[in-house]
Amino acid sequence: MIKKHKNKDFNNYINELRINYIIDKLQKCSHHRNYKIATLAEEAGFSSPNKFSAVFKKHTSFSPSFFIKCLEKKIPEYRI
C-alpha cells in the first residue's frame, strides 16, 4: 500500500515521517535546537546519529546542524 500510494518503500516512508517529526520539533520548540544530534536521532527512533544525519541530509539537502543554525538565524529559505 505504501509503495502504491506514496511511491516509496516502507523504510524510506518511515524515515521521512521521522525526519518530518524532528523538523517540526526544531521549528516549534526552540529548546530542541540545543539538543545534541545524538539526542535528536534517538528521539526520532534512529539507530545511530550517523544514520539520522545521512537520512536528514537526504531528505532536506542540509545537515541537521546547518539546518538548526539556519533556524537560529531565522533564515526563511531553509525552513521546510
C-alpha positions as CSV (number, residue, x, y, z in Angstrom):
1,M,0.0,0.0,0.0
2,I,2.8,2.4,0.9
3,K,4.6,1.7,-2.4
4,K,1.4,2.2,-4.3
5,H,0.1,5.4,-2.6
6,K,3.3,7.1,-1.5
7,N,5.6,5.8,-4.2
8,K,8.2,4.9,-1.6
9,D,9.3,1.7,0.1
10,F,8.4,1.2,3.8
11,N,11.8,2.2,5.2
12,N,12.0,5.4,3.2
13,Y,8.5,6.3,4.2
14,I,9.1,5.7,7.9
15,N,12.4,7.7,7.7
16,E,10.6,10.6,6.1
17,L,8.0,10.6,8.8
18,R,10.8,10.5,11.5
19,I,12.6,13.4,9.9
20,N,9.4,15.5,9.5
21,Y,8.7,14.9,13.2
22,I,12.2,16.3,14.1
23,I,11.9,19.2,11.7
24,D,8.5,20.1,13.3
25,K,10.0,19.9,16.8
26,L,13.0,22.1,15.8
27,Q,10.8,24.7,14.2
28,K,8.2,24.8,17.0
29,C,10.3,24.2,20.1
30,S,13.5,26.3,20.3
31,H,14.9,24.2,23.2
32,H,15.1,21.2,20.8
33,R,17.7,23.3,18.9
34,N,20.1,22.9,21.9
35,Y,19.9,19.1,21.8
36,K,22.8,17.1,20.6
37,I,22.4,15.3,17.3
38,A,22.5,12.0,19.1
39,T,19.5,13.1,21.2
40,L,17.5,14.1,18.2
41,A,18.4,10.9,16.5
42,E,17.2,8.8,19.5
43,E,14.0,10.8,19.8
44,A,13.2,10.2,16.2
45,G,13.9,6.5,16.5
46,F,17.1,6.2,14.5
47,S,19.7,3.5,15.5
48,S,22.6,6.0,15.3
49,P,23.4,9.7,14.9
50,N,25.2,8.9,11.7
51,K,22.2,7.2,10.2
52,F,20.0,10.1,11.3
53,S,22.3,12.7,9.8
54,A,22.5,10.8,6.5
55,V,18.7,10.5,6.2
56,F,18.2,14.1,7.3
57,K,20.6,15.3,4.7
58,K,18.9,13.1,2.0
59,H,15.5,14.5,2.9
60,T,16.4,18.2,3.4
61,S,19.7,18.6,1.5
62,F,21.2,20.0,4.7
63,S,23.0,18.5,7.6
64,P,21.0,18.7,10.9
65,S,23.5,21.1,12.4
66,F,23.3,23.5,9.4
67,F,19.5,23.3,9.5
68,I,19.5,24.3,13.1
69,K,21.9,27.2,12.6
70,C,19.6,28.5,9.8
71,L,16.6,28.3,12.1
72,E,18.5,30.1,14.8
73,K,19.4,32.9,12.4
74,K,15.8,32.9,11.2
75,I,16.8,32.3,7.6
76,P,13.4,31.6,6.0
77,E,14.6,29.9,2.8
78,Y,15.9,27.0,4.9
79,R,12.6,26.2,6.6
80,I,10.8,23.2,5.2
